[in-house]
């Protein structure tokens, strides 16, 4: 299968990236004082989520980037901080991170917890945020333990930026959404937290992504991605 071969190539590129970064990091041990590129694409893996068709090792479960809207000044580190949450309190703000929102939905379902305001948009009182805080803490604990890698990819903020191109095609390549069982690559384990998410695209794709999971990918992105890794 071409997709299987492309997935193998994708992970070979990540293996090269792993070596250049001297291994993945977790948000438990990262600070803003580290040498972060201003712009980039990140790839989160998850303990217990093993690849099978594309080789051995942990599989990517979340691909993301930042500053794809014209004029945006968000940096890679600031985006990662949105996912990490607040170190001093252990919590965070799921309204500023779709990643946190989705993980929280899955935790609520898995653990039989109730938080009626979780995922509601808008500005909320301190009382509501206080009630949400225990869930935010559980989300922070989960995300901060996940290993991740990143690629430096710097150009002008735009939906057609190189970051958006790599993000979109990586997600589409890895997604199992609406694919027959025999065509799936590296499906999630039965214990994967995402299986409890109420968002069908999360469960069916095997990713903490809902955008781009049902699109076609451009194989040329693998060459672009490889060149960026070689330049790091």
PAPARO-817847 format. One record per residue (C-alpha): residue number from 1; residue in three letters; x, y, z. Coordinates in nm, 3 decimals. Example, Ala and Ser with C-alpha at 12.3 -4.5 7.8 and 13.67 -1.06 7.14 Angstrom:
REM PAPARO-817847
REC / num / residu / x / y / z
REC / 1 / ALA / 1.230 / -0.450 / 0.780 $
REC / 2 / SER / 1.367 / -0.106 / 0.714 $
This chain:
REM PAPARO-817847
REC / num / residu / x / y / z
REC / 1 / UNK / 0.000 / 0.000 / 0.000 $
REC / 2 / UNK / 0.134 / 0.343 / -0.094 $
REC / 3 / UNK / -0.005 / 0.494 / 0.224 $
REC / 4 / UNK / 0.176 / 0.238 / 0.437 $
REC / 5 / UNK / 0.503 / 0.313 / 0.257 $
REC / 6 / UNK / 0.443 / 0.685 / 0.297 $
REC / 7 / UNK / 0.379 / 0.636 / 0.668 $
REC / 8 / UNK / 0.705 / 0.444 / 0.699 $
REC / 9 / UNK / 0.886 / 0.731 / 0.526 $
REC / 10 / UNK / 0.714 / 0.980 / 0.755 $
REC / 11 / UNK / 0.843 / 0.798 / 1.063 $
REC / 12 / UNK / 1.190 / 0.764 / 0.913 $
REC / 13 / UNK / 1.196 / 1.143 / 0.885 $
REC / 14 / UNK / 1.083 / 1.171 / 1.247 $
REC / 15 / UNK / 1.361 / 0.931 / 1.345 $
REC / 16 / UNK / 1.614 / 1.168 / 1.186 $
REC / 17 / UNK / 1.448 / 1.456 / 1.366 $
REC / 18 / UNK / 1.467 / 1.264 / 1.694 $
REC / 19 / UNK / 1.845 / 1.232 / 1.651 $
REC / 20 / UNK / 1.890 / 1.600 / 1.568 $
REC / 21 / UNK / 1.694 / 1.701 / 1.878 $
REC / 22 / UNK / 1.874 / 1.442 / 2.095 $
REC / 23 / UNK / 1.543 / 1.277 / 2.169 $
REC / 24 / UNK / 1.186 / 1.390 / 2.229 $
REC / 25 / UNK / 1.086 / 1.617 / 2.516 $
REC / 26 / UNK / 0.780 / 1.637 / 2.737 $
REC / 27 / UNK / 0.616 / 1.957 / 2.853 $
REC / 28 / UNK / 0.705 / 1.855 / 3.207 $
REC / 29 / UNK / 1.069 / 1.933 / 3.137 $
REC / 30 / UNK / 1.051 / 2.223 / 2.889 $
REC / 31 / UNK / 1.089 / 2.594 / 2.960 $
REC / 32 / UNK / 1.083 / 2.910 / 2.754 $
REC / 33 / UNK / 1.457 / 2.946 / 2.817 $
REC / 34 / UNK / 1.526 / 2.660 / 2.578 $
REC / 35 / UNK / 1.633 / 2.736 / 2.223 $
REC / 36 / UNK / 1.296 / 2.721 / 2.049 $
REC / 37 / UNK / 1.251 / 2.821 / 1.687 $
REC / 38 / UNK / 1.007 / 3.107 / 1.643 $
REC / 39 / UNK / 0.785 / 2.898 / 1.416 $
REC / 40 / UNK / 0.741 / 2.527 / 1.366 $
REC / 41 / UNK / 0.525 / 2.214 / 1.358 $
REC / 42 / UNK / 0.498 / 1.978 / 1.656 $
REC / 43 / UNK / 0.428 / 1.605 / 1.674 $
REC / 44 / UNK / 0.298 / 1.449 / 1.997 $
REC / 45 / UNK / 0.336 / 1.077 / 2.063 $
REC / 46 / UNK / 0.166 / 0.887 / 2.342 $
REC / 47 / UNK / 0.295 / 0.619 / 2.577 $
REC / 48 / UNK / 0.126 / 0.284 / 2.512 $
REC / 49 / UNK / 0.035 / 0.374 / 2.154 $
REC / 50 / UNK / 0.253 / 0.148 / 1.944 $
REC / 51 / UNK / 0.289 / 0.144 / 1.568 $
REC / 52 / UNK / 0.239 / -0.181 / 1.383 $
REC / 53 / UNK / 0.209 / -0.142 / 1.003 $
REC / 54 / UNK / 0.456 / 0.147 / 0.969 $
REC / 55 / UNK / 0.730 / -0.001 / 1.186 $
REC / 56 / UNK / 0.809 / -0.008 / 1.555 $
REC / 57 / UNK / 0.786 / 0.263 / 1.820 $
REC / 58 / UNK / 0.529 / 0.508 / 1.946 $
REC / 59 / UNK / 0.281 / 0.652 / 1.699 $
REC / 60 / UNK / 0.204 / 1.021 / 1.648 $
REC / 61 / UNK / -0.133 / 1.110 / 1.799 $
REC / 62 / UNK / -0.140 / 1.486 / 1.753 $
REC / 63 / UNK / 0.005 / 1.718 / 1.489 $
REC / 64 / UNK / -0.019 / 2.092 / 1.529 $
REC / 65 / UNK / 0.124 / 2.429 / 1.441 $
REC / 66 / UNK / 0.052 / 2.798 / 1.497 $
REC / 67 / UNK / 0.047 / 3.137 / 1.326 $
REC / 68 / UNK / -0.139 / 3.031 / 1.013 $
REC / 69 / UNK / -0.367 / 3.335 / 1.013 $
REC / 70 / UNK / -0.229 / 3.642 / 0.840 $
REC / 71 / UNK / -0.076 / 3.880 / 1.092 $
REC / 72 / UNK / -0.059 / 3.623 / 1.371 $
REC / 73 / UNK / 0.240 / 3.662 / 1.603 $
REC / 74 / UNK / 0.198 / 3.344 / 1.806 $
REC / 75 / UNK / 0.525 / 3.156 / 1.848 $
REC / 76 / UNK / 0.581 / 2.782 / 1.869 $
REC / 77 / UNK / 0.662 / 2.801 / 2.239 $
REC / 78 / UNK / 0.354 / 3.010 / 2.319 $
REC / 79 / UNK / 0.139 / 2.751 / 2.145 $
REC / 80 / UNK / 0.298 / 2.470 / 2.342 $
REC / 81 / UNK / 0.238 / 2.665 / 2.663 $
REC / 82 / UNK / -0.134 / 2.683 / 2.573 $
REC / 83 / UNK / -0.136 / 2.303 / 2.568 $
REC / 84 / UNK / 0.084 / 2.264 / 2.877 $
REC / 85 / UNK / -0.125 / 2.484 / 3.104 $
REC / 86 / UNK / -0.015 / 2.677 / 3.411 $
REC / 87 / UNK / 0.270 / 2.524 / 3.606 $
REC / 88 / UNK / 0.200 / 2.713 / 3.928 $
REC / 89 / UNK / -0.157 / 2.582 / 3.961 $
REC / 90 / UNK / -0.141 / 2.262 / 3.759 $
REC / 91 / UNK / -0.442 / 2.376 / 3.559 $
REC / 92 / UNK / -0.487 / 2.553 / 3.229 $
REC / 93 / UNK / -0.743 / 2.695 / 2.989 $
REC / 94 / UNK / -0.910 / 2.449 / 2.753 $
REC / 95 / UNK / -1.080 / 2.738 / 2.574 $
REC / 96 / UNK / -0.739 / 2.840 / 2.445 $
REC / 97 / UNK / -0.639 / 2.493 / 2.326 $
REC / 98 / UNK / -0.850 / 2.251 / 2.124 $
REC / 99 / UNK / -0.602 / 1.981 / 2.225 $
REC / 100 / UNK / -0.686 / 2.039 / 2.592 $
REC / 101 / UNK / -1.058 / 2.052 / 2.513 $
REC / 102 / UNK / -1.053 / 1.713 / 2.340 $
REC / 103 / UNK / -0.842 / 1.540 / 2.605 $
REC / 104 / UNK / -1.076 / 1.680 / 2.871 $
REC / 105 / UNK / -1.384 / 1.545 / 2.694 $
REC / 106 / UNK / -1.227 / 1.200 / 2.687 $
REC / 107 / UNK / -1.127 / 1.211 / 3.054 $
REC / 108 / UNK / -1.478 / 1.318 / 3.156 $
REC / 109 / UNK / -1.630 / 1.024 / 2.970 $
REC / 110 / UNK / -1.372 / 0.767 / 3.080 $
REC / 111 / UNK / -1.386 / 0.860 / 3.447 $
REC / 112 / UNK / -1.761 / 0.922 / 3.464 $
REC / 113 / UNK / -1.711 / 1.285 / 3.569 $
REC / 114 / UNK / -1.946 / 1.577 / 3.515 $
REC / 115 / UNK / -1.851 / 1.928 / 3.407 $
REC / 116 / UNK / -2.146 / 2.087 / 3.220 $
REC / 117 / UNK / -1.952 / 2.400 / 3.122 $
REC / 118 / UNK / -1.658 / 2.212 / 2.965 $
REC / 119 / UNK / -1.625 / 2.319 / 2.604 $
REC / 120 / UNK / -1.875 / 2.602 / 2.625 $
REC / 121 / UNK / -1.748 / 2.913 / 2.451 $
REC / 122 / UNK / -1.733 / 3.264 / 2.585 $
REC / 123 / UNK / -1.604 / 3.437 / 2.895 $
REC / 124 / UNK / -1.676 / 3.263 / 3.222 $
REC / 125 / UNK / -1.672 / 3.365 / 3.584 $
REC / 126 / UNK / -1.404 / 3.274 / 3.832 $
REC / 127 / UNK / -1.650 / 3.042 / 4.004 $
REC / 128 / UNK / -1.701 / 2.838 / 3.687 $
REC / 129 / UNK / -1.328 / 2.823 / 3.620 $
REC / 130 / UNK / -1.276 / 2.705 / 3.976 $
REC / 131 / UNK / -1.520 / 2.419 / 3.921 $
REC / 132 / UNK / -1.341 / 2.329 / 3.596 $
REC / 133 / UNK / -0.998 / 2.341 / 3.759 $
REC / 134 / UNK / -0.981 / 1.971 / 3.867 $
REC / 135 / UNK / -1.046 / 1.864 / 3.507 $
REC / 136 / UNK / -0.790 / 2.112 / 3.377 $
REC / 137 / UNK / -0.537 / 1.955 / 3.615 $
REC / 138 / UNK / -0.609 / 1.606 / 3.483 $
REC / 139 / UNK / -0.569 / 1.734 / 3.127 $
REC / 140 / UNK / -0.239 / 1.903 / 3.212 $
REC / 141 / UNK / -0.105 / 1.586 / 3.371 $
REC / 142 / UNK / -0.189 / 1.381 / 3.064 $
REC / 143 / UNK / -0.056 / 1.621 / 2.800 $
REC / 144 / UNK / 0.260 / 1.709 / 2.991 $
REC / 145 / UNK / 0.364 / 1.344 / 3.001 $
REC / 146 / UNK / 0.340 / 1.299 / 2.623 $
REC / 147 / UNK / 0.670 / 1.295 / 2.430 $
REC / 148 / UNK / 0.688 / 1.534 / 2.137 $
REC / 149 / UNK / 0.917 / 1.646 / 1.858 $
REC / 150 / UNK / 0.916 / 1.965 / 1.654 $
REC / 151 / UNK / 1.038 / 2.089 / 1.318 $
REC / 152 / UNK / 1.154 / 2.444 / 1.259 $
REC / 153 / UNK / 0.954 / 2.589 / 0.970 $
REC / 154 / UNK / 0.957 / 2.965 / 0.940 $
REC / 155 / UNK / 0.773 / 3.176 / 0.684 $
REC / 156 / UNK / 0.502 / 3.442 / 0.682 $
REC / 157 / UNK / 0.182 / 3.355 / 0.876 $
REC / 158 / UNK / -0.072 / 3.236 / 0.622 $
REC / 159 / UNK / -0.311 / 2.945 / 0.558 $
REC / 160 / UNK / -0.073 / 2.853 / 0.273 $
REC / 161 / UNK / 0.238 / 2.863 / 0.494 $
REC / 162 / UNK / 0.481 / 2.572 / 0.498 $
REC / 163 / UNK / 0.368 / 2.498 / 0.855 $
REC / 164 / UNK / 0.005 / 2.463 / 0.752 $
REC / 165 / UNK / 0.111 / 2.247 / 0.457 $
REC / 166 / UNK / 0.306 / 2.003 / 0.674 $
REC / 167 / UNK / 0.042 / 1.996 / 0.946 $
REC / 168 / UNK / -0.245 / 1.929 / 0.707 $
REC / 169 / UNK / -0.072 / 1.656 / 0.509 $
REC / 170 / UNK / 0.074 / 1.483 / 0.816 $
REC / 171 / UNK / -0.272 / 1.459 / 0.972 $
REC / 172 / UNK / -0.429 / 1.332 / 0.651 $
REC / 173 / UNK / -0.160 / 1.067 / 0.603 $
REC / 174 / UNK / -0.191 / 0.935 / 0.959 $
REC / 175 / UNK / -0.570 / 0.951 / 0.989 $
REC / 176 / UNK / -0.776 / 0.631 / 0.979 $
REC / 177 / UNK / -1.105 / 0.821 / 0.957 $
REC / 178 / UNK / -1.364 / 0.634 / 0.748 $
REC / 179 / UNK / -1.109 / 0.379 / 0.633 $
REC / 180 / UNK / -1.192 / 0.007 / 0.625 $
REC / 181 / UNK / -1.022 / -0.203 / 0.890 $
REC / 182 / UNK / -0.789 / -0.364 / 0.634 $
REC / 183 / UNK / -0.680 / -0.017 / 0.515 $
REC / 184 / UNK / -0.602 / 0.128 / 0.856 $
REC / 185 / UNK / -0.244 / 0.207 / 0.955 $
REC / 186 / UNK / -0.126 / 0.197 / 1.315 $
REC / 187 / UNK / -0.475 / 0.199 / 1.471 $
REC / 188 / UNK / -0.507 / 0.307 / 1.834 $
REC / 189 / UNK / -0.488 / 0.055 / 2.114 $
REC / 190 / UNK / -0.805 / -0.048 / 2.295 $
REC / 191 / UNK / -0.682 / 0.152 / 2.597 $
REC / 192 / UNK / -0.621 / 0.476 / 2.409 $
REC / 193 / UNK / -0.781 / 0.769 / 2.592 $
REC / 194 / UNK / -0.913 / 0.909 / 2.264 $
REC / 195 / UNK / -1.150 / 0.613 / 2.234 $
REC / 196 / UNK / -1.359 / 0.777 / 2.506 $
REC / 197 / UNK / -1.388 / 1.113 / 2.329 $
REC / 198 / UNK / -1.740 / 1.210 / 2.224 $
REC / 199 / UNK / -1.603 / 1.348 / 1.896 $
REC / 200 / UNK / -1.640 / 1.074 / 1.635 $
REC / 201 / UNK / -1.351 / 1.205 / 1.424 $
REC / 202 / UNK / -1.112 / 1.161 / 1.718 $
REC / 203 / UNK / -1.215 / 0.801 / 1.774 $
REC / 204 / UNK / -1.214 / 0.704 / 1.407 $
REC / 205 / UNK / -0.896 / 0.888 / 1.306 $
REC / 206 / UNK / -0.691 / 0.770 / 1.603 $
REC / 207 / UNK / -0.563 / 1.127 / 1.643 $
REC / 208 / UNK / -0.623 / 1.421 / 1.876 $
REC / 209 / UNK / -0.709 / 1.617 / 1.559 $
REC / 210 / UNK / -1.045 / 1.678 / 1.398 $
REC / 211 / UNK / -0.945 / 1.905 / 1.108 $
REC / 212 / UNK / -0.802 / 1.746 / 0.789 $
REC / 213 / UNK / -0.869 / 1.387 / 0.902 $
REC / 214 / UNK / -1.095 / 1.324 / 0.601 $
REC / 215 / UNK / -0.887 / 1.487 / 0.326 $
REC / 216 / UNK / -0.636 / 1.356 / 0.070 $
REC / 217 / UNK / -0.265 / 1.415 / 0.122 $
REC / 218 / UNK / 0.007 / 1.534 / -0.114 $
REC / 219 / UNK / 0.304 / 1.294 / -0.104 $
REC / 220 / UNK / 0.538 / 1.582 / -0.191 $
REC / 221 / UNK / 0.507 / 1.708 / 0.166 $
REC / 222 / UNK / 0.740 / 1.428 / 0.279 $
REC / 223 / UNK / 1.023 / 1.574 / 0.073 $
REC / 224 / UNK / 0.958 / 1.921 / 0.211 $
REC / 225 / UNK / 0.951 / 1.784 / 0.563 $
REC / 226 / UNK / 1.276 / 1.592 / 0.511 $
REC / 227 / UNK / 1.454 / 1.903 / 0.381 $
REC / 228 / UNK / 1.347 / 2.103 / 0.686 $
REC / 229 / UNK / 1.481 / 1.835 / 0.918 $
REC / 230 / UNK / 1.815 / 1.830 / 0.733 $
REC / 231 / UNK / 1.842 / 2.208 / 0.780 $
REC / 232 / UNK / 1.803 / 2.188 / 1.159 $
